[in-house]
Amino acid sequence: MGILNVTPDSFSDGGKFASPDAAIAHAEEMAAAGADIIDIGGESTRPGADPVEPAEQIRRVIPVLSAIAHRLPVVFSIDTTSSEVAQAALDAGAMIINDISAGRDDPQILTLAARKMCPIILMHMLGRPKTMQQAPHYEEVTAEVAGFLDERIVAAGIHGIHLEKVLIDPGIGFGKTRDHNLQLLKRLRELTVLGRPLVIGASRKRFIGQITGESEAEHRVFGTAATVAWSIANGASIVRVHDVGPIVQVVRMIQAIMEM
């Protein structure tokens, strides 16, 4: 899953693809590099970010999505917590909803996914992007994340979403310290018992830089590649990344080893 941020303030590429022409060109590059899915979002969810009104998200996202959704040979997902934005994106050609709030911010997004019979990714996050990195605390992070995701799977079912349409994401970097992220990755297999495909989004994140010493997000490709290889080997179905070309090679090698 390639990341397409059409925002002015995302943590690693803020502003780079904010214009429609730049965003369209980058989507074309990711598709050519081997992306299976492109996840487009008009609201930054970096630590400290302020929420963006649905109308502004739609203004940023829909012109880009409309231009490429039916032209590029990939599946598009919409990264939003708003049912209004998700509806507009599905109408424009998106096929997956990626909700970092797991349907808590706007429960209508679950009703929408049920009505449209589209897949939805439900993610764990402690708090809100604005405050999530202010001393996050868990008694046992893997168990707590697993319990939350299990509860949201049930909530999705209550809203009429078929189980096979639900994917789960432990929310690496969303209200977690470096050690929380490492613990979740180390014990990723424990999340597979929930029976739903796992999505992992560790790409370029701060904890990678803390370990590798790379202060600049765009220099964290090798650290990201390590998290991708580990995640796939331990049960992840989808990896959400910025650097599609190099990571496609990592994915292909890990899959070849696992298939022997």
C-alpha positions as a Markdown table, in Angstrom:
| # | Residue | x | y | z |
|---|---|---|---|---|
| 1 | Met | 0.0 | 0.0 | 0.0 |
| 2 | Gly | 1.6 | 3.2 | -1.2 |
| 3 | Ile | 0.9 | 6.4 | 0.8 |
| 4 | Leu | -0.4 | 9.5 | -1.0 |
| 5 | Asn | -0.7 | 12.5 | 1.3 |
| 6 | Val | -2.4 | 15.4 | -0.4 |
| 7 | Thr | -1.7 | 17.6 | 2.7 |
| 8 | Pro | 0.6 | 20.5 | 3.5 |
| 9 | Asp | 1.8 | 19.1 | 6.8 |
| 10 | Ser | 2.3 | 15.3 | 6.8 |
| 11 | Phe | 5.3 | 14.3 | 8.9 |
| 12 | Ser | 7.6 | 13.0 | 6.1 |
| 13 | Asp | 6.4 | 14.6 | 2.9 |
| 14 | Gly | 4.2 | 17.5 | 3.9 |
| 15 | Gly | 3.4 | 19.7 | 1.0 |
| 16 | Lys | 5.4 | 17.7 | -1.6 |
| 17 | Phe | 2.2 | 16.3 | -3.1 |
| 18 | Ala | -0.3 | 18.9 | -2.1 |
| 19 | Ser | -1.0 | 20.1 | -5.6 |
| 20 | Pro | -3.1 | 17.9 | -7.8 |
| 21 | Asp | -0.5 | 17.6 | -10.6 |
| 22 | Ala | 2.2 | 16.5 | -8.1 |
| 23 | Ala | -0.1 | 14.0 | -6.4 |
| 24 | Ile | -1.2 | 12.5 | -9.7 |
| 25 | Ala | 2.4 | 12.1 | -10.9 |
| 26 | His | 3.3 | 10.5 | -7.6 |
| 27 | Ala | 0.4 | 8.0 | -7.8 |
| 28 | Glu | 1.5 | 7.1 | -11.3 |
| 29 | Glu | 5.1 | 6.5 | -10.0 |
| 30 | Met | 3.9 | 4.3 | -7.2 |
| 31 | Ala | 1.7 | 2.3 | -9.5 |
| 32 | Ala | 4.6 | 1.8 | -11.9 |
| 33 | Ala | 6.8 | 0.8 | -9.0 |
| 34 | Gly | 4.4 | -2.1 | -8.0 |
| 35 | Ala | 1.9 | -0.7 | -5.5 |
| 36 | Asp | -1.2 | -2.9 | -5.2 |
| 37 | Ile | -3.1 | -0.2 | -3.2 |
| 38 | Ile | -2.7 | 3.5 | -3.0 |
| 39 | Asp | -4.0 | 5.1 | 0.2 |
| 40 | Ile | -5.0 | 8.8 | -0.3 |
| 41 | Gly | -5.6 | 11.2 | 2.5 |
| 42 | Gly | -6.3 | 14.9 | 2.9 |
| 43 | Glu | -5.8 | 15.1 | 6.7 |
| 44 | Ser | -2.4 | 14.8 | 8.4 |
| 45 | Thr | -2.4 | 12.4 | 11.4 |
| 46 | Arg | 1.1 | 13.1 | 12.5 |
| 47 | Pro | 1.6 | 13.8 | 16.2 |
| 48 | Gly | 0.4 | 17.2 | 17.1 |
| 49 | Ala | -1.8 | 17.6 | 14.0 |
| 50 | Asp | -5.0 | 19.5 | 14.1 |
| 51 | Pro | -8.2 | 18.0 | 12.6 |
| 52 | Val | -9.2 | 19.0 | 9.1 |
| 53 | Glu | -12.8 | 19.7 | 8.2 |
| 54 | Pro | -14.5 | 17.2 | 5.8 |
| 55 | Ala | -15.1 | 19.9 | 3.2 |
| 56 | Glu | -11.4 | 20.7 | 3.1 |
| 57 | Gln | -10.4 | 17.0 | 2.9 |
| 58 | Ile | -12.8 | 16.6 | 0.0 |
| 59 | Arg | -11.4 | 19.7 | -1.7 |
| 60 | Arg | -7.9 | 18.2 | -1.5 |
| 61 | Val | -8.6 | 14.5 | -2.3 |
| 62 | Ile | -11.4 | 14.3 | -4.8 |
| 63 | Pro | -9.8 | 16.1 | -7.8 |
| 64 | Val | -6.8 | 13.8 | -7.5 |
| 65 | Leu | -8.8 | 10.6 | -7.0 |
| 66 | Ser | -11.2 | 11.4 | -9.8 |
| 67 | Ala | -8.3 | 11.8 | -12.2 |
| 68 | Ile | -6.6 | 8.5 | -11.4 |
| 69 | Ala | -9.0 | 6.0 | -9.8 |
| 70 | His | -10.3 | 4.5 | -13.1 |
| 71 | Arg | -7.0 | 5.0 | -15.0 |
| 72 | Leu | -4.3 | 3.3 | -12.9 |
| 73 | Pro | -4.2 | -0.5 | -12.3 |
| 74 | Val | -4.4 | -0.3 | -8.5 |
| 75 | Val | -7.0 | -0.3 | -5.8 |
| 76 | Phe | -7.5 | 3.1 | -4.0 |
| 77 | Ser | -8.3 | 3.5 | -0.4 |
| 78 | Ile | -9.4 | 6.7 | 1.4 |
| 79 | Asp | -7.6 | 7.6 | 4.6 |
| 80 | Thr | -10.2 | 9.4 | 6.7 |
| 81 | Thr | -12.3 | 9.2 | 9.9 |
| 82 | Ser | -15.2 | 11.1 | 8.2 |
| 83 | Ser | -18.2 | 9.3 | 6.6 |
| 84 | Glu | -18.7 | 12.4 | 4.4 |
| 85 | Val | -15.2 | 12.2 | 3.0 |
| 86 | Ala | -15.4 | 8.4 | 2.7 |
| 87 | Gln | -18.7 | 8.7 | 0.8 |
| 88 | Ala | -17.3 | 11.3 | -1.7 |
| 89 | Ala | -14.1 | 9.1 | -2.2 |
| 90 | Leu | -16.1 | 5.9 | -2.8 |
| 91 | Asp | -18.2 | 7.8 | -5.3 |
| 92 | Ala | -15.0 | 9.0 | -7.0 |
| 93 | Gly | -13.6 | 5.5 | -7.3 |
| 94 | Ala | -12.0 | 4.5 | -4.0 |
| 95 | Met | -12.8 | 0.9 | -2.9 |
| 96 | Ile | -11.5 | 0.7 | 0.7 |
| 97 | Ile | -12.0 | 2.9 | 3.8 |
| 98 | Asn | -9.0 | 3.3 | 6.1 |
| 99 | Asp | -10.1 | 4.8 | 9.4 |
| 100 | Ile | -7.5 | 5.5 | 12.1 |
| 101 | Ser | -10.3 | 6.0 | 14.6 |
| 102 | Ala | -11.8 | 2.5 | 13.9 |
| 103 | Gly | -15.2 | 4.0 | 13.5 |
| 104 | Arg | -15.2 | 5.9 | 16.8 |
| 105 | Asp | -15.0 | 9.5 | 15.5 |
| 106 | Asp | -17.9 | 9.0 | 13.1 |
| 107 | Pro | -19.9 | 5.8 | 13.6 |
| 108 | Gln | -21.7 | 6.5 | 10.3 |
| 109 | Ile | -18.5 | 5.4 | 8.5 |
| 110 | Leu | -19.3 | 1.9 | 9.7 |
| 111 | Thr | -22.8 | 2.2 | 8.4 |
| 112 | Leu | -21.5 | 3.4 | 5.1 |
| 113 | Ala | -19.0 | 0.6 | 4.8 |
| 114 | Ala | -21.8 | -1.9 | 5.4 |
| 115 | Arg | -24.1 | -0.3 | 2.8 |
| 116 | Lys | -21.4 | -0.1 | 0.2 |
| 117 | Met | -20.1 | -3.6 | 1.1 |
| 118 | Cys | -16.5 | -2.3 | 0.9 |
| 119 | Pro | -13.5 | -3.3 | 3.0 |
| 120 | Ile | -12.6 | -1.2 | 6.0 |
| 121 | Ile | -9.4 | -0.9 | 7.9 |
| 122 | Leu | -9.9 | -0.4 | 11.7 |
| 123 | Met | -6.8 | 1.0 | 13.5 |
| 124 | His | -5.8 | 1.3 | 17.2 |
| 125 | Met | -4.9 | 4.7 | 18.4 |
| 126 | Leu | -4.5 | 5.9 | 22.0 |
| 127 | Gly | -6.0 | 9.4 | 22.2 |
| 128 | Arg | -6.1 | 11.8 | 19.2 |
| 129 | Pro | -3.3 | 12.8 | 16.8 |
| 130 | Lys | -3.1 | 16.2 | 18.6 |
| 131 | Thr | -2.1 | 14.6 | 21.9 |
| 132 | Met | -1.4 | 11.0 | 21.3 |
| 133 | Gln | 2.3 | 11.2 | 21.9 |
| 134 | Gln | 2.1 | 12.9 | 25.2 |
| 135 | Ala | 3.3 | 10.2 | 27.6 |
| 136 | Pro | 1.3 | 7.2 | 26.2 |
| 137 | His | 0.9 | 4.5 | 28.8 |
| 138 | Tyr | -0.2 | 0.8 | 28.8 |
| 139 | Glu | -0.1 | -2.0 | 31.3 |
| 140 | Glu | 0.5 | -4.5 | 28.5 |
| 141 | Val | 0.4 | -2.9 | 25.1 |
| 142 | Thr | -0.1 | -6.0 | 22.9 |
| 143 | Ala | -2.9 | -7.4 | 25.0 |
| 144 | Glu | -4.6 | -4.0 | 25.2 |
| 145 | Val | -4.3 | -3.3 | 21.4 |
| 146 | Ala | -5.6 | -6.8 | 20.7 |
| 147 | Gly | -8.6 | -6.3 | 23.0 |
| 148 | Phe | -9.4 | -3.0 | 21.4 |
| 149 | Leu | -9.3 | -4.4 | 17.9 |
| 150 | Asp | -11.4 | -7.3 | 18.9 |
| 151 | Glu | -14.0 | -4.9 | 20.3 |
| 152 | Arg | -14.0 | -2.9 | 17.1 |
| 153 | Ile | -14.4 | -6.0 | 14.9 |
| 154 | Val | -17.5 | -6.7 | 17.0 |
| 155 | Ala | -18.7 | -3.1 | 16.5 |
| 156 | Ala | -18.3 | -3.4 | 12.8 |
| 157 | Gly | -20.4 | -6.5 | 12.8 |
| 158 | Ile | -23.1 | -4.8 | 14.8 |
| 159 | His | -23.2 | -2.1 | 12.1 |
| 160 | Gly | -23.7 | -4.7 | 9.4 |
| 161 | Ile | -20.2 | -5.1 | 8.0 |
| 162 | His | -19.4 | -8.7 | 7.0 |
| 163 | Leu | -16.4 | -10.1 | 8.9 |
| 164 | Glu | -14.5 | -10.8 | 5.6 |
| 165 | Lys | -14.6 | -7.0 | 4.8 |
| 166 | Val | -12.7 | -6.1 | 8.0 |
| 167 | Leu | -8.9 | -5.5 | 8.2 |
| 168 | Ile | -7.1 | -4.5 | 11.4 |
| 169 | Asp | -4.1 | -2.2 | 12.1 |
| 170 | Pro | -2.3 | -2.0 | 15.5 |
| 171 | Gly | -1.5 | 1.6 | 14.8 |
| 172 | Ile | 2.3 | 1.7 | 15.0 |
| 173 | Gly | 3.3 | 5.2 | 16.2 |
| 174 | Phe | -0.2 | 6.2 | 17.1 |
| 175 | Gly | -0.1 | 6.8 | 20.9 |
| 176 | Lys | 2.9 | 4.6 | 21.4 |
| 177 | Thr | 6.5 | 5.0 | 22.6 |
| 178 | Arg | 9.5 | 3.4 | 20.8 |
| 179 | Asp | 9.3 | 0.4 | 23.1 |
| 180 | His | 5.5 | 0.0 | 22.6 |
| 181 | Asn | 6.1 | -0.1 | 18.8 |
| 182 | Leu | 8.8 | -2.7 | 19.2 |
| 183 | Gln | 6.8 | -4.8 | 21.5 |
| 184 | Leu | 3.8 | -4.8 | 19.1 |
| 185 | Leu | 6.1 | -5.8 | 16.2 |
| 186 | Lys | 7.8 | -8.5 | 18.2 |
| 187 | Arg | 4.5 | -10.0 | 19.2 |
| 188 | Leu | 2.7 | -9.4 | 15.9 |
| 189 | Arg | 1.7 | -13.1 | 15.7 |
| 190 | Glu | -0.5 | -12.6 | 18.7 |
| 191 | Leu | -2.7 | -10.3 | 16.7 |
| 192 | Thr | -3.2 | -12.8 | 13.9 |
| 193 | Val | -5.4 | -14.8 | 16.3 |
| 194 | Leu | -8.1 | -12.2 | 15.7 |
| 195 | Gly | -8.5 | -13.8 | 12.3 |
| 196 | Arg | -8.5 | -10.7 | 10.2 |
| 197 | Pro | -5.8 | -9.4 | 7.8 |
| 198 | Leu | -3.2 | -7.3 | 9.4 |
| 199 | Val | -2.1 | -3.9 | 8.0 |
| 200 | Ile | 1.2 | -2.5 | 9.3 |
| 201 | Gly | 2.2 | 1.1 | 8.8 |
| 202 | Ala | 5.6 | 1.7 | 10.3 |
| 203 | Ser | 7.1 | 3.6 | 7.3 |
| 204 | Arg | 9.6 | 6.3 | 8.1 |
| 205 | Lys | 8.3 | 6.7 | 11.6 |
| 206 | Arg | 10.1 | 8.4 | 14.5 |
| 207 | Phe | 10.9 | 5.3 | 16.4 |
| 208 | Ile | 12.9 | 4.0 | 13.4 |
| 209 | Gly | 15.0 | 7.1 | 13.5 |
| 210 | Gln | 15.5 | 6.8 | 17.2 |
| 211 | Ile | 17.0 | 3.4 | 16.6 |
| 212 | Thr | 18.9 | 3.9 | 13.4 |
| 213 | Gly | 20.0 | 7.5 | 14.2 |
| 214 | Glu | 18.4 | 8.9 | 11.0 |
| 215 | Ser | 16.8 | 12.2 | 12.0 |
| 216 | Glu | 15.4 | 12.8 | 8.5 |
| 217 | Ala | 12.3 | 10.8 | 7.7 |
| 218 | Glu | 13.2 | 10.2 | 4.1 |
| 219 | His | 16.5 | 8.6 | 5.1 |
| 220 | Arg | 14.7 | 5.8 | 7.0 |
| 221 | Val | 14.2 | 3.5 | 4.1 |
| 222 | Phe | 16.4 | 0.7 | 5.4 |
| 223 | Gly | 14.9 | 0.8 | 8.9 |
| 224 | Thr | 11.4 | 0.7 | 7.3 |
| 225 | Ala | 12.5 | -2.2 | 5.1 |
| 226 | Ala | 13.4 | -4.2 | 8.3 |
| 227 | Thr | 10.0 | -3.6 | 9.8 |
| 228 | Val | 8.4 | -4.7 | 6.5 |
| 229 | Ala | 10.4 | -7.9 | 6.3 |
| 230 | Trp | 9.7 | -8.7 | 10.0 |
| 231 | Ser | 5.9 | -7.9 | 9.7 |
| 232 | Ile | 5.3 | -10.0 | 6.6 |
| 233 | Ala | 7.3 | -12.9 | 8.1 |
| 234 | Asn | 5.1 | -12.6 | 11.2 |
| 235 | Gly | 1.7 | -12.5 | 9.6 |
| 236 | Ala | 1.0 | -9.1 | 8.1 |
| 237 | Ser | -1.0 | -9.0 | 4.9 |
| 238 | Ile | -0.5 | -5.4 | 3.9 |
| 239 | Val | 2.3 | -2.9 | 4.5 |
| 240 | Arg | 1.6 | 0.8 | 4.2 |
| 241 | Val | 4.8 | 2.6 | 2.9 |
| 242 | His | 6.2 | 5.8 | 1.4 |
| 243 | Asp | 9.0 | 4.2 | -0.6 |
| 244 | Val | 7.1 | 1.7 | -2.8 |
| 245 | Gly | 9.9 | 0.7 | -5.3 |
| 246 | Pro | 12.5 | -0.5 | -2.7 |
| 247 | Ile | 9.8 | -2.1 | -0.5 |
| 248 | Val | 8.3 | -4.0 | -3.3 |
| 249 | Gln | 11.7 | -5.8 | -3.6 |
| 250 | Val | 11.7 | -6.6 | 0.1 |
| 251 | Val | 8.2 | -8.0 | -0.1 |
| 252 | Arg | 8.9 | -10.2 | -3.1 |
| 253 | Met | 12.0 | -11.6 | -1.4 |
| 254 | Ile | 10.3 | -12.4 | 1.9 |
| 255 | Gln | 7.3 | -14.0 | 0.0 |
| 256 | Ala | 9.7 | -16.1 | -2.1 |
| 257 | Ile | 11.4 | -17.4 | 1.1 |
| 258 | Met | 8.1 | -18.1 | 2.9 |
| 259 | Glu | 6.7 | -20.0 | -0.1 |
| 260 | Met | 9.6 | -22.4 | -0.3 |
